[in-house]
Amino acid sequence: MSRKSLRIAGTVRVGIYRTLLGQLLRAYKYEGREELQTLLGGWLAEAIHNAAWRDRIEAVVSVPTHWKRRFHRPFHAADALASHVAGRIGRPNVSVLRRVRAGPHQIGLSPTERTVNVRGAFALRKGVTLRDARVLLLDDVKTSGATLEECAKVLRRGGAAGVYAAVVLRVGWTHHASKV
């Protein structure tokens, strides 16, 4: 059962992780299959296009990774997808968030541990103010929603009037769920 976000006004996703889509996303993210960006990004742009709130979006923001992680994996799926999707939906891709603390990977953590793991891990870039902006927060996968919630909290505290979210895949989603 999914809880309603207090910070995220609406969320879309392409599909569920435990399908062929999961294999495609893993190949894109971990095996350097960057040609899959067009396919995955196209599907995500289509999901956004079909969202009732699509016209409210003014800019696309990706969930950032810590700079130390970029040494081990220079390709960051969320950044690349955000750039692609922004172009497809005709909105600017803006880099307003930064990850200020690396922390352990979320994989294998319980929902509570995930929330604690990302608490305080994100901040607005220096000099950024979001004067009533309505932004689309983009990530590759949503499991518990802790990362998206923490980023949305930072964006809202920074002045965003609205935060919407888009993910390629949702872990644990079933056809009975009404929310992502």
N, C-alpha and C positions, 0 to 999 in steps of 0.2 A: 504494500500500500504506500502510495507516495504522499508526502506532506506538501502542502502548498507553501511556496516560498513567499516570504514577506518582502524580499528585496528584488526578486526577478518577476517581472510582469507577465512574461510568457516564454515558453521554451518549445523549440522544435528539434526533431531528430530525424535522421534518415532511416534508421532501423535498429535492430538489436545486435548485440555483440556475438552471441552464440550462433552465428549463421555464417554463410559464405562471406557476408560483409565483414565479419570479424577477421577472417583470413586475409581479405583484401586490405583492411586497415593495418594489420600487423605487417604485411609485406610492404606497404607504403611507409610506415613509421620506422620499422626496424631493419628492413632489408634494402633500403635505399631505392625502392621502386617508385621514384618520383613521378613517373608517367601516369600513375594512378591518381594523381592530384586532380587532373581534369575530370575524371569519372566521379570521384568522391566529392570534389568541390562542386561539380555540376549538380549532383543529387542534393547536396546541402543547400545550394542556391535555390533549387526548385522548392525544397521544403520551406525555405524562408519566404519565397514568392507566394506560397499558398497560405502563409500565416495571416490572420486577420489584422495583426499589428505591423505588418511589413512597411507601410508608408510612414510610420512614426520614427523609424530608424534613421539617424543622421550620420552615424559612423560605425565602423567595425573595429572591435578591440579583441586581440587574442589573449588567452591566458598565457602569461610569460613563463619561461623557464629560467632558472638561476644561471648566471654567467659561467659558473664552474662546470655545470652539466654540458654546456656547449663544447667544451674541450673533448668530451667523450662522444658526443653525438651532435656534430655541427648542424645537422638538419633537424629543425623543430617543426613537427607536423602542424601544430596549431597556428604558428606564425605563417607557414606557407599556405595553409588552407584559408586563413583569414585574408591574405593578400588576394588569393584567387577568387574567393567568394565576394569580396568587396568590389572587385572589378566586374563580376557577373551581375551584382545587384545595383551597381552604379553609386556606391557610397565610398568615402575615403576609408582606408585602413590606417588607423592611428595607433601609435605606440605610446600609450599614456600610462600603462601599468608596468611595474618592474617587480621582480621577485627579490626580496631583500634577504631572505634566509632560505638556504637549500633544503634542509631536512631530508629525512628518508623518503623513498618512493612510497606512494600510496598503496601499491599492490600488496595484498595480503593483510591489510589493516581493517579492523572493524569500522563501522560507521562513526562511532565515537572517537576512535583513535585517528581516523582521517580528519575529523573536525579539529581535534587538538593539534595534529601534525601541521595543518595549514594556518592555524590561528596566528595572525601577525606576520605571515610570510610574504604579503604583498603590500605595495604602497604605490601612490601616484608618483610619476617621475617629477623631479624637481621643476618647479615653475608651472606645472599643469594645473589649470582650474577648469572644471567642467560646468560652465554656467548654464544650468538647465538643459544640458545635452541629453539626448536619448540615444543610447548606444546598444549595439548588439555585441554581446560577449561570446566569443567563439572558442570552443575546445574540441578535441577529437573524441573523447569518451567521457561519459558521465556515469559514475557508479553510485556513490552516495549523494553527490551534489555538493560536498563540502568545499571543494576548490571553487566551483562556480559561485557558491554563496559567499565565500570569503572575498573573492574578487568583486562581486556585486556590492558587498558592504563598503569596500574601499571606494568604488566608483560613486556610490550614493553619498558617502561622507564627503567626497570631493566635489559634489555639486551636481551630479547627474540627476536629471528629473525622472528618467526611466532607464531601466536595464532589462534587456531581453536576452535570451540565450539561445545558442544553436550548437548542437553537437552532432557529429557523424553517427555515433552509436551510443546506445544506452545499455548498460549492463543490468540484468535482472528485470527488464521490462517484460510484461506479458500482455496478451491481447485484451485483458480485462482492465488494464490500467488506463485511466483517462488523462493522466498527466505524465510528462516525461520525467 
